[in-house]
Amino acid sequence: MDKSSSSLTAIALRRFKKNLWGVFSFAFIILLTVLAALAYVIAPDNSENANQMHLSIHSKPPGFEIAMLRIPGTQSESRFKHYIFGFPNTATEIPLLNYKVTDDKIIYKEYTDEPALALPKEITLDRFSGFETMQQVEEELIGKKRFILGTDKYGRDLLSRMLVGSRVSISIGIVAVIISLVVGIFFGALGGYYGGKTDAFVMWLVNIIWSIPTLLLVIAITLALGKGFWQVFVAVGLTMWVEVARVVRGQIIGMKQMQFVTAARALGYGNFRIILHHILPNIMAPVIVISAANFASAILVESGLSFLGLGAQPPIPSWGSIIKDHYSYIILGKPYLAMVPGIAIMLLTLAFMMTGNALRDALDVRAN
């Protein structure tokens, strides 16, 4: 028999593949991560923070389509950087109710919900540098623009805001989990391995943090560090390490009595090496599972903070802030403006929880 096929990793992988919902959830997380990374490449509005506003077409339903005149601004040289962080919003877009092209100008009416109040305006050819005729301007700068998920209350493309906002949710999960792992493993290993007064101090600290409601603790840390993008990441991460610490402590208390640890001590290995190279690799299975749960918790906490105005600050989009901007529309006949980000949060959280459950089953050594 091939030894690699019977290794614990191979067995766990085969178990995970048999869990249909776990595999589907993991694939969904990977897909959303790729979409978040390529947000400015695939988003219809690739301006910074997808913040191109058209107040005249605010709160339009999904599938709304309109003729749009685009007046180019200054072009940027560093295009690769902008594909990552968004393009400067230098162009001017004008939603058109109707228009007429003559030899040297465009006569148009800007879109409004009251067509009778629309006044004719005109733009001459000299506004379009690099174009020789108005027919060329019409062909290249006037076209239909479709808003697949509609527009928000400021006339911004909701699909683009959702794609760019997914970066916040994915990032908060990654950063918060990394912080919770570093802090939690440190304190858990310290208390579990050394015991005595060290363990008593660690558990006292864990119980103090545990007794404070998570949202209140995050709000307190956020207010201390200030409002902002990275401050929220740090605040959420610093409130989630206690679960990791408790799990690591419990696992190490049981593991440090094993024969291989005793053998490592007999060989003269230091405590740091024993913990890092011998104990931690053998207790990572439950830590991985709790990290998946912490991903979901971090996303929910960040969404709550953004809803309260303490998360990522405008114009940075986040799913929580989109709900905050549009929750009143639920009773105003346009509930999709708040439901779309709400459903996205629910699906992403559910995917992480389902993945965590699948990992728990796959890594359970007691399973047949």
C-alpha positions, 0 to 999 in steps of 0.5 A: 500500500502507498504510504502517502495514501494512508497519511493523516493529511490524505485521509482528512482530504478524502473525508473533506472531498466527500462532504458536498456542502463543505466543498461547495462552500470552500469553492464559493469562498475561493470564487469570492476571494478571486472576485474581490482581488479582481474587483477593479478589473471586472467592476463596471465602475472602476473608479476609486471605491466605485464612487462615480455618482449620478444623482439623477439616476439614484435608486434605480432597479436592477437591470436599469439601462441608460445612454451615458455621455462620458467626458474624459479627464486626465489619463494616469500613467500607472495603470497596474497600480490602479487595477489594484486600488482603482482608477482616479475619478477624473472623467465626467459621466452625464446620464442622457434623457435624449440628445442630438449631434450636430457638426460642432456640438451635442445638444442634450437633456440630462436624465431626470424623473420629470422629463418635462422639467429637463432643460436642453444643454450643449457641449461643443467639440473643443471639450473633447481633446483628440477628437476631430468630429462630433460623429467620432465623439458619439461613436466612442463616448456615448453608449448604453450603460446597464446597472445589473444590480441597479443604483444606490441612493447616490446613483452609484453602481451597486454591483461595483460597490458590492465587488469593491466592498467584498474586499473589506469583508475578506480582508477583515477575516484574514487580518482578524484571524491572523491576529487572533492566531498569533495572540491566542497561540502565544498566550494559550501555549504559555499557560498550557505548557508552563502551568502554575501562576503563568496559567492562572494569569493567562486564564484570568486575562482570558476570563476578563476579555471573555466577560466583556460583550464582543461588540462593546469591546470592539467599539471601545478599542475602535474609539481608542485607536480611532475610526478607520480601515486598519483600526477596525481590523486590529480591534476585531482581531484583538477580541477574538484571540480568547477562543484560540487561547482556550483551545490551544491551552487545553490541547497543550495540557493534554499533549505535554504529557505525551512520550514524544514531549518527554523524549524531546526534553530528555534530548535537551531541547529547549521549551521554545523548540518543543512547543514550536516544532513538536507540540503545535504541529500536533494540535493545529486541527482544532485551531484550524476549525476555530479559525474558520468560525472566527472568519465568520464572526469577524465578518459579522462584527465588521458589518455591525461596526460599519452599520453603526458608523464605526467601521470603514469610513466613506467613501470606502464601501463595505457591505455593512455601510451599504445596509446602513445607507439603505435600510430605510428603503425596506419600507419605501418599496426598494428593499433590494438595496439593503437585501443584496448586501445582507444576503451577501453577508449571510452567504459568506458567513454561512460558507465559512461555517459550513467549511469549518464544520467540514474541516471538523469532521475531516480532521476528527481522528475518532471518525471511521 
